[in-house]
Amino acid sequence: MVQAYILIQTEVGKAASVAEAIASITGVTMAEDVTGPYDVIARVEAPNVDDLGRLVIAKLQDVAGITRTLTCTVVHV
């Protein structure tokens, strides 16, 4: 299982609705609106890196109000 944090910038005033929409997507284990340079942080999981990429590109980035994402894959060292 591959896990990642997705840092999300949204249009002004859209953080809460984006977090709510993202939370309902299969593979998203947590989505919360936050303060700072990003508006929403989501934790996601997928069976492999390719599926993780598809989740981010085909599902998360399709949510209305998102302007930019940054994917931070979890590593265990």
N, CA, C, O and CB atoms as a CASP TS submission, in Angstrom:
PFRMAT TS
TARGET T0000
AUTHOR 0000-0000-0000
METHOD Language model
MODEL 1
PARENT N/A
ATOM      1  N   MET     1       0.846  -1.183   0.000  1.00  0.00           N
ATOM      2  CA  MET     1       0.000   0.000   0.000  1.00  0.00           C
ATOM      3  C   MET     1       0.884   1.236   0.000  1.00  0.00           C
ATOM      4  O   MET     1       1.806   1.344   0.808  1.00  0.00           O
ATOM      5  CB  MET     1      -0.959   0.004   1.218  1.00  0.00           C
ATOM      6  N   VAL     2       0.606   2.168  -0.903  1.00  0.00           N
ATOM      7  CA  VAL     2       1.316   3.441  -0.985  1.00  0.00           C
ATOM      8  C   VAL     2       0.437   4.509  -0.355  1.00  0.00           C
ATOM      9  O   VAL     2      -0.758   4.593  -0.637  1.00  0.00           O
ATOM     10  CB  VAL     2       1.676   3.806  -2.464  1.00  0.00           C
ATOM     11  N   GLN     3       1.044   5.324   0.502  1.00  0.00           N
ATOM     12  CA  GLN     3       0.314   6.406   1.165  1.00  0.00           C
ATOM     13  C   GLN     3       0.983   7.727   0.830  1.00  0.00           C
ATOM     14  O   GLN     3       2.187   7.780   0.581  1.00  0.00           O
ATOM     15  CB  GLN     3       0.259   6.190   2.705  1.00  0.00           C
ATOM     16  N   ALA     4       0.187   8.798   0.827  1.00  0.00           N
ATOM     17  CA  ALA     4       0.733  10.122   0.533  1.00  0.00           C
ATOM     18  C   ALA     4      -0.133  11.187   1.180  1.00  0.00           C
ATOM     19  O   ALA     4      -1.314  10.981   1.460  1.00  0.00           O
ATOM     20  CB  ALA     4       0.831  10.356  -0.991  1.00  0.00           C
ATOM     21  N   TYR     5       0.494  12.333   1.406  1.00  0.00           N
ATOM     22  CA  TYR     5      -0.225  13.532   1.795  1.00  0.00           C
ATOM     23  C   TYR     5      -0.322  14.402   0.552  1.00  0.00           C
ATOM     24  O   TYR     5       0.663  14.592  -0.161  1.00  0.00           O
ATOM     25  CB  TYR     5       0.486  14.285   2.984  1.00  0.00           C
ATOM     26  N   ILE     6      -1.501  14.923   0.299  1.00  0.00           N
ATOM     27  CA  ILE     6      -1.713  15.818  -0.833  1.00  0.00           C
ATOM     28  C   ILE     6      -1.961  17.208  -0.255  1.00  0.00           C
ATOM     29  O   ILE     6      -2.933  17.425   0.468  1.00  0.00           O
ATOM     30  CB  ILE     6      -2.916  15.341  -1.746  1.00  0.00           C
ATOM     31  N   LEU     7      -1.075  18.143  -0.580  1.00  0.00           N
ATOM     32  CA  LEU     7      -1.220  19.525  -0.145  1.00  0.00           C
ATOM     33  C   LEU     7      -1.956  20.261  -1.258  1.00  0.00           C
ATOM     34  O   LEU     7      -1.555  20.202  -2.420  1.00  0.00           O
ATOM     35  CB  LEU     7       0.178  20.192   0.173  1.00  0.00           C
ATOM     36  N   ILE     8      -3.023  20.947  -0.902  1.00  0.00           N
ATOM     37  CA  ILE     8      -3.936  21.483  -1.903  1.00  0.00           C
ATOM     38  C   ILE     8      -4.147  22.978  -1.705  1.00  0.00           C
ATOM     39  O   ILE     8      -4.430  23.436  -0.597  1.00  0.00           O
ATOM     40  CB  ILE     8      -5.275  20.750  -1.849  1.00  0.00           C
ATOM     41  N   GLN     9      -4.006  23.728  -2.787  1.00  0.00           N
ATOM     42  CA  GLN     9      -4.383  25.140  -2.794  1.00  0.00           C
ATOM     43  C   GLN     9      -5.722  25.242  -3.505  1.00  0.00           C
ATOM     44  O   GLN     9      -5.965  24.568  -4.506  1.00  0.00           O
ATOM     45  CB  GLN     9      -3.289  26.038  -3.493  1.00  0.00           C
ATOM     46  N   THR    10      -6.595  26.105  -2.965  1.00  0.00           N
ATOM     47  CA  THR    10      -7.936  26.258  -3.525  1.00  0.00           C
ATOM     48  C   THR    10      -8.197  27.711  -3.893  1.00  0.00           C
ATOM     49  O   THR    10      -7.436  28.611  -3.538  1.00  0.00           O
ATOM     50  CB  THR    10      -8.998  25.763  -2.532  1.00  0.00           C
ATOM     51  N   GLU    11      -9.282  27.910  -4.607  1.00  0.00           N
ATOM     52  CA  GLU    11      -9.761  29.264  -4.848  1.00  0.00           C
ATOM     53  C   GLU    11     -10.174  29.861  -3.508  1.00  0.00           C
ATOM     54  O   GLU    11     -10.515  29.130  -2.578  1.00  0.00           O
ATOM     55  CB  GLU    11     -10.952  29.278  -5.869  1.00  0.00           C
ATOM     56  N   VAL    12     -10.144  31.175  -3.407  1.00  0.00           N
ATOM     57  CA  VAL    12     -10.504  31.867  -2.168  1.00  0.00           C
ATOM     58  C   VAL    12     -11.908  31.458  -1.732  1.00  0.00           C
ATOM     59  O   VAL    12     -12.853  31.485  -2.520  1.00  0.00           O
ATOM     60  CB  VAL    12     -10.420  33.404  -2.351  1.00  0.00           C
ATOM     61  N   GLY    13     -12.023  31.079  -0.457  1.00  0.00           N
ATOM     62  CA  GLY    13     -13.317  30.717   0.114  1.00  0.00           C
ATOM     63  C   GLY    13     -13.808  29.321  -0.201  1.00  0.00           C
ATOM     64  O   GLY    13     -14.944  28.982   0.132  1.00  0.00           O
ATOM     65  N   LYS    14     -12.980  28.497  -0.838  1.00  0.00           N
ATOM     66  CA  LYS    14     -13.420  27.161  -1.257  1.00  0.00           C
ATOM     67  C   LYS    14     -12.838  26.019  -0.413  1.00  0.00           C
ATOM     68  O   LYS    14     -13.155  24.857  -0.668  1.00  0.00           O
ATOM     69  CB  LYS    14     -13.049  26.947  -2.696  1.00  0.00           C
ATOM     70  N   ALA    15     -12.001  26.317   0.577  1.00  0.00           N
ATOM     71  CA  ALA    15     -11.306  25.257   1.314  1.00  0.00           C
ATOM     72  C   ALA    15     -12.268  24.257   1.949  1.00  0.00           C
ATOM     73  O   ALA    15     -12.075  23.049   1.816  1.00  0.00           O
ATOM     74  CB  ALA    15     -10.429  25.865   2.388  1.00  0.00           C
ATOM     75  N   ALA    16     -13.289  24.738   2.629  1.00  0.00           N
ATOM     76  CA  ALA    16     -14.204  23.827   3.327  1.00  0.00           C
ATOM     77  C   ALA    16     -14.950  22.924   2.353  1.00  0.00           C
ATOM     78  O   ALA    16     -15.079  21.725   2.600  1.00  0.00           O
ATOM     79  CB  ALA    16     -15.203  24.620   4.164  1.00  0.00           C
ATOM     80  N   SER    17     -15.443  23.482   1.252  1.00  0.00           N
ATOM     81  CA  SER    17     -16.188  22.659   0.298  1.00  0.00           C
ATOM     82  C   SER    17     -15.267  21.681  -0.427  1.00  0.00           C
ATOM     83  O   SER    17     -15.681  20.565  -0.742  1.00  0.00           O
ATOM     84  CB  SER    17     -16.913  23.546  -0.717  1.00  0.00           C
ATOM     85  N   VAL    18     -14.021  22.085  -0.697  1.00  0.00           N
ATOM     86  CA  VAL    18     -13.058  21.175  -1.331  1.00  0.00           C
ATOM     87  C   VAL    18     -12.729  20.028  -0.378  1.00  0.00           C
ATOM     88  O   VAL    18     -12.718  18.870  -0.795  1.00  0.00           O
ATOM     89  CB  VAL    18     -11.760  21.934  -1.738  1.00  0.00           C
ATOM     90  N   ALA    19     -12.461  20.327   0.887  1.00  0.00           N
ATOM     91  CA  ALA    19     -12.151  19.280   1.862  1.00  0.00           C
ATOM     92  C   ALA    19     -13.310  18.292   1.989  1.00  0.00           C
ATOM     93  O   ALA    19     -13.094  17.083   2.070  1.00  0.00           O
ATOM     94  CB  ALA    19     -11.831  19.900   3.232  1.00  0.00           C
ATOM     95  N   GLU    20     -14.524  18.802   2.007  1.00  0.00           N
ATOM     96  CA  GLU    20     -15.699  17.929   2.110  1.00  0.00           C
ATOM     97  C   GLU    20     -15.829  17.038   0.879  1.00  0.00           C
ATOM     98  O   GLU    20     -16.109  15.846   1.006  1.00  0.00           O
ATOM     99  CB  GLU    20     -16.975  18.765   2.289  1.00  0.00           C
ATOM    100  N   ALA    21     -15.630  17.601  -0.300  1.00  0.00           N
ATOM    101  CA  ALA    21     -15.743  16.825  -1.537  1.00  0.00           C
ATOM    102  C   ALA    21     -14.652  15.765  -1.614  1.00  0.00           C
ATOM    103  O   ALA    21     -14.916  14.629  -2.009  1.00  0.00           O
ATOM    104  CB  ALA    21     -15.669  17.747  -2.762  1.00  0.00           C
ATOM    105  N   ILE    22     -13.440  16.125  -1.244  1.00  0.00           N
ATOM    106  CA  ILE    22     -12.316  15.192  -1.308  1.00  0.00           C
ATOM    107  C   ILE    22     -12.497  14.044  -0.314  1.00  0.00           C
ATOM    108  O   ILE    22     -12.158  12.900  -0.616  1.00  0.00           O
ATOM    109  CB  ILE    22     -10.996  15.927  -1.032  1.00  0.00           C
ATOM    110  N   ALA    23     -13.027  14.348   0.860  1.00  0.00           N
ATOM    111  CA  ALA    23     -13.197  13.329   1.894  1.00  0.00           C
ATOM    112  C   ALA    23     -14.085  12.174   1.437  1.00  0.00           C
ATOM    113  O   ALA    23     -13.979  11.064   1.959  1.00  0.00           O
ATOM    114  CB  ALA    23     -13.780  13.955   3.142  1.00  0.00           C
ATOM    115  N   SER    24     -14.953  12.431   0.470  1.00  0.00           N
ATOM    116  CA  SER    24     -15.872  11.381   0.014  1.00  0.00           C
ATOM    117  C   SER    24     -15.292  10.511  -1.102  1.00  0.00           C
ATOM    118  O   SER    24     -15.947   9.569  -1.548  1.00  0.00           O
ATOM    119  CB  SER    24     -17.160  12.007  -0.462  1.00  0.00           C
ATOM    120  N   ILE    25     -14.074  10.812  -1.561  1.00  0.00           N
ATOM    121  CA  ILE    25     -13.458  10.050  -2.645  1.00  0.00           C
ATOM    122  C   ILE    25     -12.826   8.769  -2.091  1.00  0.00           C
ATOM    123  O   ILE    25     -12.131   8.813  -1.076  1.00  0.00           O
ATOM    124  CB  ILE    25     -12.396  10.909  -3.380  1.00  0.00           C
ATOM    125  N   THR    26     -13.059   7.648  -2.742  1.00  0.00           N
ATOM    126  CA  THR    26     -12.455   6.380  -2.336  1.00  0.00           C
ATOM    127  C   THR    26     -10.943   6.483  -2.424  1.00  0.00           C
ATOM    128  O   THR    26     -10.402   6.914  -3.443  1.00  0.00           O
ATOM    129  CB  THR    26     -12.970   5.216  -3.210  1.00  0.00           C
ATOM    130  N   GLY    27     -10.266   6.090  -1.363  1.00  0.00           N
ATOM    131  CA  GLY    27      -8.814   6.179  -1.293  1.00  0.00           C
ATOM    132  C   GLY    27      -8.336   7.324  -0.424  1.00  0.00           C
ATOM    133  O   GLY    27      -7.178   7.350  -0.007  1.00  0.00           O
ATOM    134  N   VAL    28      -9.218   8.270  -0.150  1.00  0.00           N
ATOM    135  CA  VAL    28      -8.883   9.386   0.740  1.00  0.00           C
ATOM    136  C   VAL    28      -9.242   8.964   2.157  1.00  0.00           C
ATOM    137  O   VAL    28     -10.399   8.656   2.445  1.00  0.00           O
ATOM    138  CB  VAL    28      -9.638  10.710   0.327  1.00  0.00           C
ATOM    139  N   THR    29      -8.246   8.953   3.044  1.00  0.00           N
ATOM    140  CA  THR    29      -8.495   8.539   4.423  1.00  0.00           C
ATOM    141  C   THR    29      -8.737   9.721   5.347  1.00  0.00           C
ATOM    142  O   THR    29      -9.269   9.548   6.443  1.00  0.00           O
ATOM    143  CB  THR    29      -7.334   7.726   4.937  1.00  0.00           C
ATOM    144  N   MET    30      -8.349  10.934   4.916  1.00  0.00           N
ATOM    145  CA  MET    30      -8.535  12.125   5.725  1.00  0.00           C
ATOM    146  C   MET    30      -8.398  13.341   4.828  1.00  0.00           C
ATOM    147  O   MET    30      -7.545  13.367   3.941  1.00  0.00           O
ATOM    148  CB  MET    30      -7.521  12.177   6.896  1.00  0.00           C
ATOM    149  N   ALA    31      -9.229  14.350   5.052  1.00  0.00           N
ATOM    150  CA  ALA    31      -9.104  15.627   4.343  1.00  0.00           C
ATOM    151  C   ALA    31      -9.556  16.727   5.294  1.00  0.00           C
ATOM    152  O   ALA    31     -10.673  16.697   5.809  1.00  0.00           O
ATOM    153  CB  ALA    31      -9.950  15.640   3.010  1.00  0.00           C
ATOM    154  N   GLU    32      -8.679  17.694   5.518  1.00  0.00           N
ATOM    155  CA  GLU    32      -8.999  18.776   6.452  1.00  0.00           C
ATOM    156  C   GLU    32      -8.538  20.108   5.877  1.00  0.00           C
ATOM    157  O   GLU    32      -7.505  20.188   5.213  1.00  0.00           O
ATOM    158  CB  GLU    32      -8.341  18.527   7.833  1.00  0.00           C
ATOM    159  N   ASP    33      -9.324  21.160   6.143  1.00  0.00           N
ATOM    160  CA  ASP    33      -8.870  22.473   5.745  1.00  0.00           C
ATOM    161  C   ASP    33      -7.931  22.997   6.837  1.00  0.00           C
ATOM    162  O   ASP    33      -8.164  22.780   8.026  1.00  0.00           O
ATOM    163  CB  ASP    33     -10.076  23.443   5.508  1.00  0.00           C
ATOM    164  N   VAL    34      -6.877  23.681   6.419  1.00  0.00           N
ATOM    165  CA  VAL    34      -5.809  24.117   7.322  1.00  0.00           C
ATOM    166  C   VAL    34      -5.423  25.562   6.999  1.00  0.00           C
ATOM    167  O   VAL    34      -5.869  26.134   6.004  1.00  0.00           O
ATOM    168  CB  VAL    34      -4.570  23.179   7.208  1.00  0.00           C
ATOM    169  N   THR    35      -4.581  26.138   7.866  1.00  0.00           N
ATOM    170  CA  THR    35      -4.040  27.462   7.607  1.00  0.00           C
ATOM    171  C   THR    35      -2.636  27.329   7.045  1.00  0.00           C
ATOM    172  O   THR    35      -2.019  26.268   7.142  1.00  0.00           O
ATOM    173  CB  THR    35      -4.038  28.321   8.889  1.00  0.00           C
ATOM    174  N   GLY    36      -2.135  28.403   6.459  1.00  0.00           N
ATOM    175  CA  GLY    36      -0.789  28.389   5.905  1.00  0.00           C
ATOM    176  C   GLY    36      -0.812  28.490   4.401  1.00  0.00           C
ATOM    177  O   GLY    36      -1.812  28.919   3.826  1.00  0.00           O
ATOM    178  N   PRO    37       0.282  28.098   3.744  1.00  0.00           N
ATOM    179  CA  PRO    37       0.365  28.255   2.293  1.00  0.00           C
ATOM    180  C   PRO    37      -0.567  27.313   1.528  1.00  0.00           C
ATOM    181  O   PRO    37      -0.857  27.550   0.355  1.00  0.00           O
ATOM    182  CB  PRO    37       1.784  28.028   1.844  1.00  0.00           C
ATOM    183  N   TYR    38      -1.035  26.257   2.175  1.00  0.00           N
ATOM    184  CA  TYR    38      -1.999  25.349   1.549  1.00  0.00           C
ATOM    185  C   TYR    38      -3.319  25.472   2.289  1.00  0.00           C
ATOM    186  O   TYR    38      -3.348  25.844   3.462  1.00  0.00           O
ATOM    187  CB  TYR    38      -1.487  23.869   1.561  1.00  0.00           C
ATOM    188  N   ASP    39      -4.395  25.166   1.613  1.00  0.00           N
ATOM    189  CA  ASP    39      -5.731  25.339   2.176  1.00  0.00           C
ATOM    190  C   ASP    39      -6.343  24.037   2.694  1.00  0.00           C
ATOM    191  O   ASP    39      -7.163  24.044   3.612  1.00  0.00           O
ATOM    192  CB  ASP    39      -6.637  25.938   1.141  1.00  0.00           C
ATOM    193  N   VAL    40      -5.929  22.919   2.088  1.00  0.00           N
ATOM    194  CA  VAL    40      -6.452  21.605   2.465  1.00  0.00           C
ATOM    195  C   VAL    40      -5.295  20.616   2.441  1.00  0.00           C
ATOM    196  O   VAL    40      -4.424  20.686   1.574  1.00  0.00           O
ATOM    197  CB  VAL    40      -7.610  21.146   1.504  1.00  0.00           C
ATOM    198  N   ILE    41      -5.292  19.697   3.399  1.00  0.00           N
ATOM    199  CA  ILE    41      -4.350  18.580   3.383  1.00  0.00           C
ATOM    200  C   ILE    41      -5.168  17.295   3.409  1.00  0.00           C
ATOM    201  O   ILE    41      -6.063  17.126   4.236  1.00  0.00           O
ATOM    202  CB  ILE    41      -3.343  18.647   4.597  1.00  0.00           C
ATOM    203  N   ALA    42      -4.839  16.393   2.484  1.00  0.00           N
ATOM    204  CA  ALA    42      -5.528  15.102   2.422  1.00  0.00           C
ATOM    205  C   ALA    42      -4.501  13.988   2.560  1.00  0.00           C
ATOM    206  O   ALA    42      -3.385  14.090   2.050  1.00  0.00           O
ATOM    207  CB  ALA    42      -6.332  14.952   1.093  1.00  0.00           C
ATOM    208  N   ARG    43      -4.883  12.942   3.244  1.00  0.00           N
ATOM    209  CA  ARG    43      -4.061  11.721   3.287  1.00  0.00           C
ATOM    210  C   ARG    43      -4.767  10.698   2.419  1.00  0.00           C
ATOM    211  O   ARG    43      -5.969  10.469   2.557  1.00  0.00           O
ATOM    212  CB  ARG    43      -3.857  11.183   4.774  1.00  0.00           C
ATOM    213  N   VAL    44      -4.009  10.089   1.523  1.00  0.00           N
ATOM    214  CA  VAL    44      -4.593   9.124   0.588  1.00  0.00           C
ATOM    215  C   VAL    44      -3.789   7.835   0.610  1.00  0.00           C
ATOM    216  O   VAL    44      -2.637   7.808   1.044  1.00  0.00           O
ATOM    217  CB  VAL    44      -4.644   9.703  -0.846  1.00  0.00           C
ATOM    218  N   GLU    45      -4.420   6.768   0.135  1.00  0.00           N
ATOM    219  CA  GLU    45      -3.717   5.499  -0.002  1.00  0.00           C
ATOM    220  C   GLU    45      -4.211   4.790  -1.252  1.00  0.00           C
ATOM    221  O   GLU    45      -5.368   4.909  -1.653  1.00  0.00           O
ATOM    222  CB  GLU    45      -3.919   4.611   1.250  1.00  0.00           C
ATOM    223  N   ALA    46      -3.285   4.043  -1.852  1.00  0.00           N
ATOM    224  CA  ALA    46      -3.578   3.301  -3.080  1.00  0.00           C
ATOM    225  C   ALA    46      -2.709   2.048  -3.098  1.00  0.00           C
ATOM    226  O   ALA    46      -1.690   1.996  -2.409  1.00  0.00           O
ATOM    227  CB  ALA    46      -3.325   4.181  -4.357  1.00  0.00           C
ATOM    228  N   PRO    47      -3.094   1.044  -3.872  1.00  0.00           N
ATOM    229  CA  PRO    47      -2.328  -0.193  -3.914  1.00  0.00           C
ATOM    230  C   PRO    47      -0.897  -0.026  -4.429  1.00  0.00           C
ATOM    231  O   PRO    47       0.006  -0.744  -4.001  1.00  0.00           O
ATOM    232  CB  PRO    47      -3.043  -1.181  -4.764  1.00  0.00           C
ATOM    233  N   ASN    48      -0.691   0.931  -5.359  1.00  0.00           N
ATOM    234  CA  ASN    48       0.642   1.134  -5.926  1.00  0.00           C
ATOM    235  C   ASN    48       0.783   2.580  -6.405  1.00  0.00           C
ATOM    236  O   ASN    48      -0.184   3.341  -6.377  1.00  0.00           O
ATOM    237  CB  ASN    48       0.902   0.142  -7.094  1.00  0.00           C
ATOM    238  N   VAL    49       1.973   2.952  -6.841  1.00  0.00           N
ATOM    239  CA  VAL    49       2.251   4.328  -7.251  1.00  0.00           C
ATOM    240  C   VAL    49       1.408   4.738  -8.458  1.00  0.00           C
ATOM    241  O   VAL    49       0.937   5.873  -8.525  1.00  0.00           O
ATOM    242  CB  VAL    49       3.736   4.492  -7.574  1.00  0.00           C
ATOM    243  N   ASP    50       1.215   3.832  -9.402  1.00  0.00           N
ATOM    244  CA  ASP    50       0.400   4.162 -10.574  1.00  0.00           C
ATOM    245  C   ASP    50      -1.041   4.487 -10.178  1.00  0.00           C
ATOM    246  O   ASP    50      -1.625   5.445 -10.685  1.00  0.00           O
ATOM    247  CB  ASP    50       0.417   3.002 -11.577  1.00  0.00           C
ATOM    248  N   ASP    51      -1.606   3.697  -9.282  1.00  0.00           N
ATOM    249  CA  ASP    51      -2.969   3.959  -8.821  1.00  0.00           C
ATOM    250  C   ASP    51      -3.032   5.258  -8.020  1.00  0.00           C
ATOM    251  O   ASP    51      -4.025   5.983  -8.081  1.00  0.00           O
ATOM    252  CB  ASP    51      -3.483   2.786  -7.969  1.00  0.00           C
ATOM    253  N   LEU    52      -1.980   5.546  -7.280  1.00  0.00           N
ATOM    254  CA  LEU    52      -1.914   6.809  -6.546  1.00  0.00           C
ATOM    255  C   LEU    52      -1.946   7.981  -7.531  1.00  0.00           C
ATOM    256  O   LEU    52      -2.673   8.952  -7.321  1.00  0.00           O
ATOM    257  CB  LEU    52      -0.632   6.869  -5.665  1.00  0.00           C
ATOM    258  N   GLY    53      -1.173   7.889  -8.584  1.00  0.00           N
ATOM    259  CA  GLY    53      -1.165   8.934  -9.600  1.00  0.00           C
ATOM    260  C   GLY    53      -2.526   9.123 -10.244  1.00  0.00           C
ATOM    261  O   GLY    53      -2.970  10.250 -10.463  1.00  0.00           O
ATOM    262  N   ARG    54      -3.188   8.009 -10.546  1.00  0.00           N
ATOM    263  CA  ARG    54      -4.528   8.099 -11.138  1.00  0.00           C
ATOM    264  C   ARG    54      -5.519   8.736 -10.167  1.00  0.00           C
ATOM    265  O   ARG    54      -6.377   9.519 -10.573  1.00  0.00           O
ATOM    266  CB  ARG    54      -5.025   6.705 -11.553  1.00  0.00           C
ATOM    267  N   LEU    55      -5.395   8.395  -8.880  1.00  0.00           N
ATOM    268  CA  LEU    55      -6.277   8.974  -7.867  1.00  0.00           C
ATOM    269  C   LEU    55      -6.114  10.490  -7.826  1.00  0.00           C
ATOM    270  O   LEU    55      -7.102  11.224  -7.797  1.00  0.00           O
ATOM    271  CB  LEU    55      -5.986   8.367  -6.479  1.00  0.00           C
ATOM    272  N   VAL    56      -4.878  10.952  -7.824  1.00  0.00           N
ATOM    273  CA  VAL    56      -4.620  12.387  -7.740  1.00  0.00           C
ATOM    274  C   VAL    56      -5.060  13.095  -9.015  1.00  0.00           C
ATOM    275  O   VAL    56      -5.761  14.104  -8.952  1.00  0.00           O
ATOM    276  CB  VAL    56      -3.136  12.650  -7.476  1.00  0.00           C
ATOM    277  N   ILE    57      -4.658  12.580 -10.159  1.00  0.00           N
ATOM    278  CA  ILE    57      -4.916  13.271 -11.426  1.00  0.00           C
ATOM    279  C   ILE    57      -6.377  13.151 -11.868  1.00  0.00           C
ATOM    280  O   ILE    57      -6.977  14.140 -12.290  1.00  0.00           O
ATOM    281  CB  ILE    57      -4.007  12.717 -12.512  1.00  0.00           C
ATOM    282  N   ALA    58      -6.945  11.963 -11.776  1.00  0.00           N
ATOM    283  CA  ALA    58      -8.290  11.752 -12.315  1.00  0.00           C
ATOM    284  C   ALA    58      -9.405  12.102 -11.340  1.00  0.00           C
ATOM    285  O   ALA    58     -10.511  12.439 -11.762  1.00  0.00           O
ATOM    286  CB  ALA    58      -8.441  10.329 -12.738  1.00  0.00           C
ATOM    287  N   LYS    59      -9.132  12.026 -10.050  1.00  0.00           N
ATOM    288  CA  LYS    59     -10.219  12.250  -9.092  1.00  0.00           C
ATOM    289  C   LYS    59     -10.026  13.527  -8.279  1.00  0.00           C
ATOM    290  O   LYS    59     -10.903  14.390  -8.281  1.00  0.00           O
ATOM    291  CB  LYS    59     -10.333  11.064  -8.154  1.00  0.00           C
ATOM    292  N   LEU    60      -8.902  13.663  -7.588  1.00  0.00           N
ATOM    293  CA  LEU    60      -8.711  14.832  -6.738  1.00  0.00           C
ATOM    294  C   LEU    60      -8.638  16.118  -7.547  1.00  0.00           C
ATOM    295  O   LEU    60      -9.323  17.087  -7.220  1.00  0.00           O
ATOM    296  CB  LEU    60      -7.456  14.674  -5.911  1.00  0.00           C
ATOM    297  N   GLN    61      -7.829  16.148  -8.585  1.00  0.00           N
ATOM    298  CA  GLN    61      -7.665  17.378  -9.345  1.00  0.00           C
ATOM    299  C   GLN    61      -8.915  17.752 -10.137  1.00  0.00           C
ATOM    300  O   GLN    61      -8.994  18.846 -10.697  1.00  0.00           O
ATOM    301  CB  GLN    61      -6.495  17.245 -10.279  1.00  0.00           C
ATOM    302  N   ASP    62      -9.881  16.854 -10.185  1.00  0.00           N
ATOM    303  CA  ASP    62     -11.138  17.123 -10.876  1.00  0.00           C
ATOM    304  C   ASP    62     -12.145  17.841  -9.977  1.00  0.00           C
ATOM    305  O   ASP    62     -13.192  18.281 -10.452  1.00  0.00           O
ATOM    306  CB  ASP    62     -11.737  15.824 -11.388  1.00  0.00           C
ATOM    307  N   VAL    63     -11.839  17.961  -8.690  1.00  0.00           N
ATOM    308  CA  VAL    63     -12.751  18.613  -7.747  1.00  0.00           C
ATOM    309  C   VAL    63     -12.759  20.125  -8.021  1.00  0.00           C
ATOM    310  O   VAL    63     -11.703  20.750  -8.119  1.00  0.00           O
ATOM    311  CB  VAL    63     -12.330  18.316  -6.264  1.00  0.00           C
ATOM    312  N   ALA    64     -13.935  20.689  -8.141  1.00  0.00           N
ATOM    313  CA  ALA    64     -14.072  22.122  -8.412  1.00  0.00           C
ATOM    314  C   ALA    64     -13.486  22.941  -7.265  1.00  0.00           C
ATOM    315  O   ALA    64     -13.715  22.639  -6.093  1.00  0.00           O
ATOM    316  CB  ALA    64     -15.554  22.494  -8.631  1.00  0.00           C
ATOM    317  N   GLY    65     -12.728  23.979  -7.613  1.00  0.00           N
ATOM    318  CA  GLY    65     -12.164  24.878  -6.615  1.00  0.00           C
ATOM    319  C   GLY    65     -10.700  24.657  -6.341  1.00  0.00           C
ATOM    320  O   GLY    65     -10.064  25.489  -5.693  1.00  0.00           O
ATOM    321  N   ILE    66     -10.132  23.535  -6.825  1.00  0.00           N
ATOM    322  CA  ILE    66      -8.704  23.266  -6.611  1.00  0.00           C
ATOM    323  C   ILE    66      -7.899  24.000  -7.677  1.00  0.00           C
ATOM    324  O   ILE    66      -8.216  23.941  -8.865  1.00  0.00           O
ATOM    325  CB  ILE    66      -8.404  21.729  -6.651  1.00  0.00           C
ATOM    326  N   THR    67      -6.846  24.697  -7.231  1.00  0.00           N
ATOM    327  CA  THR    67      -5.981  25.387  -8.181  1.00  0.00           C
ATOM    328  C   THR    67      -4.625  24.705  -8.334  1.00  0.00           C
ATOM    329  O   THR    67      -3.998  24.818  -9.387  1.00  0.00           O
ATOM    330  CB  THR    67      -5.783  26.820  -7.748  1.00  0.00           C
ATOM    331  N   ARG    68      -4.157  23.991  -7.293  1.00  0.00           N
ATOM    332  CA  ARG    68      -2.841  23.347  -7.365  1.00  0.00           C
ATOM    333  C   ARG    68      -2.748  22.263  -6.296  1.00  0.00           C
ATOM    334  O   ARG    68      -3.319  22.389  -5.213  1.00  0.00           O
ATOM    335  CB  ARG    68      -1.696  24.391  -7.188  1.00  0.00           C
ATOM    336  N   THR    69      -2.014  21.187  -6.621  1.00  0.00           N
ATOM    337  CA  THR    69      -1.757  20.129  -5.641  1.00  0.00           C
ATOM    338  C   THR    69      -0.267  19.826  -5.598  1.00  0.00           C
ATOM    339  O   THR    69       0.459  20.036  -6.570  1.00  0.00           O
ATOM    340  CB  THR    69      -2.564  18.846  -5.982  1.00  0.00           C
ATOM    341  N   LEU    70       0.166  19.331  -4.452  1.00  0.00           N
ATOM    342  CA  LEU    70       1.532  18.849  -4.277  1.00  0.00           C
ATOM    343  C   LEU    70       1.436  17.516  -3.554  1.00  0.00           C
ATOM    344  O   LEU    70       0.893  17.447  -2.451  1.00  0.00           O
ATOM    345  CB  LEU    70       2.428  19.882  -3.480  1.00  0.00           C
ATOM    346  N   THR    71       1.957  16.458  -4.164  1.00  0.00           N
ATOM    347  CA  THR    71       1.888  15.110  -3.594  1.00  0.00           C
ATOM    348  C   THR    71       3.166  14.789  -2.856  1.00  0.00           C
ATOM    349  O   THR    71       4.257  14.897  -3.416  1.00  0.00           O
ATOM    350  CB  THR    71       1.630  14.064  -4.686  1.00  0.00           C
ATOM    351  N   CYS    72       3.039  14.392  -1.593  1.00  0.00           N
ATOM    352  CA  CYS    72       4.180  14.023  -0.750  1.00  0.00           C
ATOM    353  C   CYS    72       3.991  12.568  -0.341  1.00  0.00           C
ATOM    354  O   CYS    72       3.199  12.263   0.551  1.00  0.00           O
ATOM    355  CB  CYS    72       4.302  14.964   0.515  1.00  0.00           C
ATOM    356  N   THR    73       4.717  11.680  -0.994  1.00  0.00           N
ATOM    357  CA  THR    73       4.584  10.246  -0.732  1.00  0.00           C
ATOM    358  C   THR    73       5.223   9.900   0.602  1.00  0.00           C
ATOM    359  O   THR    73       6.308  10.387   0.921  1.00  0.00           O
ATOM    360  CB  THR    73       5.226   9.419  -1.865  1.00  0.00           C
ATOM    361  N   VAL    74       4.559   9.070   1.376  1.00  0.00           N
ATOM    362  CA  VAL    74       5.081   8.616   2.673  1.00  0.00           C
ATOM    363  C   VAL    74       6.159   7.569   2.432  1.00  0.00           C
ATOM    364  O   VAL    74       5.962   6.636   1.654  1.00  0.00           O
ATOM    365  CB  VAL    74       3.939   8.035   3.573  1.00  0.00           C
ATOM    366  N   VAL    75       7.295   7.723   3.096  1.00  0.00           N
ATOM    367  CA  VAL    75       8.376   6.742   3.022  1.00  0.00           C
ATOM    368  C   VAL    75       8.678   6.240   4.430  1.00  0.00           C
ATOM    369  O   VAL    75       8.520   6.969   5.409  1.00  0.00           O
ATOM    370  CB  VAL    75       9.654   7.356   2.362  1.00  0.00           C
ATOM    371  N   HIS    76       9.103   5.018   4.516  1.00  0.00           N
ATOM    372  CA  HIS    76       9.476   4.413   5.802  1.00  0.00           C
ATOM    373  C   HIS    76      10.943   4.050   5.745  1.00  0.00           C
ATOM    374  O   HIS    76      11.322   3.081   5.088  1.00  0.00           O
ATOM    375  CB  HIS    76       8.603   3.155   6.125  1.00  0.00           C
ATOM    376  N   VAL    77      11.778   4.828   6.436  1.00  0.00           N
ATOM    377  CA  VAL    77      13.223   4.595   6.415  1.00  0.00           C
ATOM    378  C   VAL    77      13.730   4.195   7.779  1.00  0.00           C
ATOM    379  O   VAL    77      14.926   3.959   7.948  1.00  0.00           O
ATOM    380  CB  VAL    77      13.960   5.834   5.934  1.00  0.00           C
TER
END
